[in-house]
Amino acid sequence: MVTLRLNVPTILTFSRIVSIPFFLVLAPNYPVWGALIFGLASLTDFLDGYIARKTGQITKFGIIMDPIADKFLVISALILLVDLGSLSAFVAIVIIVREFLVTGLRVVALSKNIVIPAEMGGKLKTTAQIIAILCLVLKDSLFGINLYAPGVVLIWVSLVLAVFSGFQYTVSFWKAVK
């Protein structure tokens, strides 16, 4: 049974989920505010894990909920960008399918008390994805600087990294559960 312990890392993880409606409401008409909310929420992804490791507050709940909160945030942003016409549905679907696959494998591994650590490919994918989403949300709202083109390039880079790291994670999963 997974026990919920309310600690700083758990609060940060929940804050990421709570930020999603604010991001979705503000980003279409107030892209700078939307990008700020998305950026801060993305920062909590780094902070919750860092604090949990530093203070010994790693919990099974956090191990499960942290990546799910990340996926909720990213998937929400991808769907919003498709709705706004800023992102191809194909790109969004491939990334979303990869996220569900890896999260599903992670949950199955955890049910067998196996923790498969994030690999560099996944970390690079996440970084490219966050920057791409920020650029695609902002477009030209930041001092008239066109961030759309770099956003499109970065989202395609994140797509390639998503497929590659998803494959890596699947291989690691099968090796670990054998």
TORDRENVO-993947 format. One record per residue: residue in one letter; residue number from 0; chain; x, y, z of N, C-alpha, C in turn. Coordinates in steps of 0.02 Angstrom, whole numbers, always signed. Each point is the difference from the previous one (the first is absolute). Example, Ala and Ser with C-alpha at 12.3 -4.5 7.8 and 13.67 -1.06 7.14 Angstrom:
2
base/marpa/paza/neast/nnorth/nup/caeast/canorth/caup/ceast/cnorth/cup
A/0/A/+660/-284/+390/-45/+59/+0/+45/+60/+0
S/1/A/-18/+53/-36/+42/+59/+3/-39/+55/+37
This chain:
178
base/marpa/paza/neast/nnorth/nup/caeast/canorth/caup/ceast/cnorth/cup
M/0/A/+42/-60/+0/-42/+60/+0/+44/+62/+0
V/1/A/-17/+48/-42/+38/+62/-5/-30/+50/+49
T/2/A/+42/+25/+45/-22/+47/+50/+19/+70/-22
L/3/A/-47/+46/+6/+13/+69/-17/+30/+36/+60
R/4/A/+62/+22/-7/+30/+41/+52/+8/+70/-29
L/5/A/-32/+49/+32/+3/+68/-23/+66/+31/+21
N/6/A/+46/+6/-48/+64/+32/+12/+11/+50/-57
V/7/A/+55/+36/+2/+13/+52/-50/+2/-29/-71
P/8/A/+35/-56/-11/+0/-28/-68/-71/-18/-25
T/9/A/-41/-28/+44/-68/-19/-19/-42/+63/-15
I/10/A/+8/+52/+40/-36/+62/-12/+21/+30/-67
L/11/A/+64/-2/-16/+24/+25/-65/-30/-41/-58
T/12/A/-3/-65/+9/-29/-43/-51/-74/+18/-11
F/13/A/-37/+8/+54/-71/+19/-6/-8/+70/-30
S/14/A/+47/+44/+16/-5/+68/-28/+5/-1/-76
R/15/A/+37/-48/-26/+7/-7/-73/-69/-17/-30
I/16/A/-36/-44/+33/-66/-20/-25/-50/+58/+7
V/17/A/+3/+35/+57/-45/+56/+13/+12/+57/-49
S/18/A/+61/+8/-24/+16/+55/-46/-30/-9/-69
I/19/A/-17/-62/-18/-23/-15/-69/-61/+41/-21
P/20/A/-54/+3/+40/-57/+40/-23/+17/+74/-10
F/21/A/+43/+28/+43/+20/+70/-7/+39/+10/-66
F/22/A/+45/-47/-14/+38/+2/-62/-47/-3/-60
L/23/A/-47/-47/+1/-46/-10/-57/-45/+61/-11
V/24/A/-21/+32/+53/-43/+59/-6/+39/+61/-23
L/25/A/+60/+10/+26/+37/+61/-15/+41/-2/-65
A/26/A/+29/-57/-16/+46/-4/-57/-29/+24/-67
P/27/A/-62/-16/-17/-25/+22/-66/-3/+76/-9
N/28/A/-21/+36/+52/-8/+73/-6/+55/+39/+33
Y/29/A/+35/-31/+46/+54/+33/+37/+61/-46/-1
P/30/A/+32/-7/-58/+53/-50/-7/+58/+9/+48
V/31/A/+17/+61/+17/+56/+10/+47/-18/-28/+68
W/32/A/-62/+12/+23/-22/-29/+63/-4/-76/-4
G/33/A/-25/-25/-56/-3/-72/-10/+69/-31/+2
A/34/A/+47/+31/-35/+69/-25/-1/+32/+3/+70
L/35/A/-16/+53/+37/+27/+7/+68/-26/-57/+44
I/36/A/-64/-13/-4/-30/-54/+40/+30/-68/-20
F/37/A/+4/-12/-66/+28/-63/-24/+73/-6/+22
G/38/A/+38/+54/-7/+71/-1/+20/+10/-14/+74
L/39/A/-40/+33/+41/+4/-12/+73/-21/-71/+17
A/40/A/-53/-24/-31/-23/-69/+12/+54/-50/-21
S/41/A/+32/+14/-56/+54/-44/-24/+59/+1/+48
L/42/A/+13/+58/+29/+55/+6/+49/-14/-43/+62
T/43/A/-63/-7/+18/-16/-41/+59/+18/-74/-12
D/44/A/+2/-20/-64/+20/-69/-16/+72/-12/+23
F/45/A/+44/+47/-13/+69/-6/+23/+3/+5/+76
L/46/A/-35/+49/+27/+5/+14/+72/-26/-57/+44
D/47/A/-58/-30/-19/-27/-51/+44/+47/-60/+6
G/48/A/+29/-21/-55/+47/-56/+2/+63/+17/+37
Y/49/A/+25/+60/-12/+62/+22/+34/-10/+3/+76
I/50/A/-55/+31/+20/-14/+6/+72/-12/-69/+31
A/51/A/-37/-43/-35/-14/-67/+27/+65/-39/+11
R/52/A/+46/+4/-49/+64/-36/+7/+43/+31/+55
K/53/A/+4/+66/+2/+43/+34/+48/-23/-9/+72
T/54/A/-66/-4/+11/-27/-4/+67/-23/-70/+20
G/55/A/+10/-48/-45/-20/-69/+15/-76/-8/+3
Q/56/A/-37/+41/-38/-73/-3/+0/-27/-36/-61
I/57/A/+38/-47/-26/-24/-38/-58/-52/-50/+23
T/58/A/-58/+2/-32/-55/-45/+18/-23/-37/-63
K/59/A/-31/-58/+10/-28/-36/-58/-53/+44/-34
F/60/A/-39/+35/+40/-50/+44/-29/+33/+52/-45
G/61/A/+53/+30/+23/+36/+50/-39/+31/-29/-63
I/62/A/+26/-60/+6/+31/-34/-57/-53/-12/-54
I/63/A/-60/-15/+20/-55/-12/-48/-30/+66/-24
M/64/A/-14/+45/+47/-37/+61/-17/+41/+51/-38
D/65/A/+64/+5/+13/+42/+50/-33/-2/-6/-76
P/66/A/+14/-59/-28/-3/-3/-73/-71/+8/-28
I/67/A/-50/-19/+39/-69/+9/-23/-17/+74/-3
A/68/A/+21/+38/+51/-11/+72/+0/+35/+32/-59
D/69/A/+61/-22/-15/+37/+26/-58/-39/-13/-64
K/70/A/-25/-61/-7/-36/-19/-60/-65/+40/-7
F/71/A/-36/+11/+55/-61/+40/-2/+16/+70/-27
L/72/A/+54/+30/+26/+19/+68/-20/+18/+2/-74
V/73/A/+44/-45/-21/+24/+1/-70/-56/-18/-48
I/74/A/-39/-51/+16/-55/-20/-44/-51/+56/-6
S/75/A/-15/+33/+55/-47/+57/-3/+27/+54/-46
A/76/A/+64/+15/+5/+30/+51/-43/-1/-21/-73
L/77/A/+16/-63/-14/+0/-24/-69/-70/+5/-31
I/78/A/-50/-21/+38/-69/+3/-25/-22/+72/-12
L/79/A/+18/+45/+46/-15/+70/-9/+33/+27/-63
L/80/A/+63/-17/-11/+36/+24/-59/-30/-26/-65
V/81/A/-24/-62/+1/-35/-27/-59/-65/+39/-11
D/82/A/-37/+12/+54/-62/+38/-4/+11/+71/-27
L/83/A/+56/+30/+18/+15/+68/-22/+29/+2/-71
G/84/A/+13/-60/-28/+29/-3/-67/+75/+11/-1
S/85/A/+31/-5/+57/+73/+12/+5/+41/-64/-4
L/86/A/-34/-57/+1/+36/-64/+2/-39/-51/-41
S/87/A/+37/-40/-36/-29/-55/-38/-28/-53/+47
A/88/A/-60/-25/-15/-29/-53/+41/+43/-62/-2
F/89/A/+33/-14/-56/+44/-58/-7/+55/+3/+53
V/90/A/+34/+57/+6/+54/+7/+49/-27/-10/+70
A/91/A/-56/+32/+15/-30/-6/+67/-18/-72/+16
I/92/A/-30/-35/-48/-21/-69/+13/+60/-46/+12
V/93/A/+52/+6/-40/+59/-42/+9/+30/+12/+69
I/94/A/+7/+62/+19/+29/+16/+66/-46/-26/+56
I/95/A/-65/+9/-7/-47/-22/+52/+1/-76/+7
V/96/A/+0/-36/-56/+3/-73/+2/+64/-23/+36
R/97/A/+55/+32/-16/+64/-17/+33/-5/+11/+76
E/98/A/-31/+56/+19/-6/+15/+72/-42/-53/+36
F/99/A/-56/-21/-32/-41/-52/+31/+37/-66/+4
L/100/A/+37/-17/-52/+38/-62/-1/+51/-1/+57
V/101/A/+40/+52/+4/+53/+2/+52/-30/+2/+69
T/102/A/-53/+39/+10/-31/+4/+66/-30/-68/+19
G/103/A/-32/-33/-48/-27/-67/+13/+54/-50/+20
L/104/A/+55/+1/-37/+56/-45/+17/+29/+17/+69
R/105/A/+3/+64/+14/+27/+22/+65/-44/-26/+57
V/106/A/-66/+3/-8/-47/-23/+52/+6/-76/+8
V/107/A/+4/-37/-56/+8/-73/+3/+65/-17/+36
A/108/A/+54/+34/-17/+64/-13/+32/-5/+13/+75
L/109/A/-30/+56/+18/-7/+16/+71/-42/-52/+37
S/110/A/-50/-29/-33/-41/-52/+31/+42/-62/+16
K/111/A/+56/-6/-34/+47/-55/+13/+60/+24/+41
N/112/A/-7/+58/+31/+53/+32/+40/+64/+12/-41
I/113/A/-8/+16/-63/+56/+16/-43/-6/+74/-19
V/114/A/+53/+37/+12/+2/+70/-20/+49/+5/-58
I/115/A/-26/+22/-57/+43/+9/-58/+15/+75/-4
P/116/A/+62/+19/+11/+16/+71/+1/-7/+33/-68
A/117/A/-15/+64/+1/-4/+39/-62/+69/+1/-32
E/118/A/+0/-6/-66/+63/+0/-37/+11/+69/-31
M/119/A/+61/+12/-23/+17/+66/-27/-46/+18/-59
G/120/A/-18/-48/-42/-43/+14/-57/-67/+29/+22
G/121/A/-28/-28/+53/-63/+25/+27/+7/+69/+29
K/122/A/+56/+13/+33/+10/+66/+29/+9/+53/-55
L/123/A/+36/-18/-52/+9/+46/-57/-67/+12/-35
K/124/A/-40/-53/-6/-67/+6/-30/-43/+48/+40
T/125/A/+1/-7/+65/-40/+43/+43/+22/+73/-6
T/126/A/+65/+11/+0/+26/+68/-6/-21/+31/-67
A/127/A/+11/-37/-55/-19/+26/-66/-75/+12/-3
Q/128/A/-39/-44/+30/-73/+5/-1/-24/+62/+37
I/129/A/+28/+12/+58/-20/+58/+40/+17/+65/-36
I/130/A/+61/+5/-26/+20/+60/-36/-43/+9/-63
A/131/A/-13/-55/-36/-42/+3/-60/-70/+25/+17
I/132/A/-30/-27/+52/-67/+20/+19/-1/+74/+19
L/133/A/+50/+22/+38/+4/+71/+18/+4/+43/-62
C/134/A/+42/-19/-48/+6/+38/-62/-65/+1/-40
L/135/A/-33/-58/-4/-62/-5/-39/-57/+39/+33
V/136/A/+0/+2/+66/-51/+39/+36/+13/+75/-11
L/137/A/+62/+20/+6/+17/+71/-5/-5/+27/-72
K/138/A/+18/-41/-49/+2/+21/-71/+39/+66/-6
D/139/A/-35/+55/-9/+34/+65/-6/-22/+49/+55
S/140/A/-24/-28/+56/-25/+42/+54/+53/+29/+46
L/141/A/+61/-22/-8/+54/+23/+43/+41/+51/-39
F/142/A/-17/+63/+9/+36/+56/-32/+2/-7/-77
G/143/A/-51/-33/-28/-3/-8/-73/+50/-50/-29
I/144/A/+36/-36/+43/+48/-50/-23/-39/-61/-24
N/145/A/+15/-23/-61/-35/-58/-26/+31/-64/+29
L/146/A/-35/-30/+47/+23/-62/+32/-34/-61/-30
Y/147/A/-47/+11/-47/-37/-55/-28/+46/-48/-39
A/148/A/+42/+26/-44/+43/-43/-41/+48/-41/+44
P/149/A/+34/+30/+48/+42/-42/+44/-41/-51/+39
G/150/A/-62/+19/+17/-44/-46/+36/-17/-61/-42
V/151/A/-13/+11/-65/-16/-55/-44/+61/-46/-7
V/152/A/+59/+29/-9/+61/-41/-5/+10/-41/+64
L/153/A/-8/+33/+57/+11/-35/+64/-52/-54/+13
I/154/A/-62/+11/-22/-51/-52/+13/+15/-61/-43
W/155/A/+27/+10/-61/+20/-57/-41/+61/-35/+30
V/156/A/+46/+39/+27/+57/-31/+36/-25/-41/+58
S/157/A/-47/+28/+38/-28/-37/+58/-37/-62/-23
L/158/A/-32/+3/-59/-35/-59/-26/+50/-56/-14
V/159/A/+55/+17/-34/+52/-51/-14/+28/-27/+65
L/160/A/+15/+44/+48/+25/-22/+65/-52/-42/+37
A/161/A/-64/+17/-7/-53/-38/+33/-2/-71/-25
V/162/A/+4/-8/-66/-2/-67/-29/+63/-39/+21
F/163/A/+57/+32/-4/+63/-33/+18/+1/-19/+74
S/164/A/-18/+47/+44/+2/-15/+72/-55/-48/+20
G/165/A/-56/+2/-35/-54/-49/+12/+24/-71/-15
F/166/A/+36/-6/-55/+29/-65/-18/+51/-22/+53
Q/167/A/+43/+47/+21/+50/-16/+53/-35/-22/+64
Y/168/A/-52/+35/+19/-35/-16/+62/-33/-69/-5
T/169/A/-29/-15/-58/-31/-66/-10/+51/-56/+6
V/170/A/+58/+10/-30/+54/-50/+5/+22/-8/+72
S/171/A/+10/+56/+35/+20/-3/+71/-53/-36/+42
F/172/A/-64/+14/-15/-55/-32/+36/+4/-77/-8
W/173/A/+6/-23/-63/+0/-73/-12/+61/-32/+31
K/174/A/+57/+33/+1/+59/-28/+32/-10/-5/+75
A/175/A/-32/+51/+29/-9/+2/+73/-52/-51/+24
V/176/A/-51/-15/-39/-52/-45/+24/+13/-73/-17
K/177/A/+52/-15/-38/+15/-70/-17/+19/-40/+61
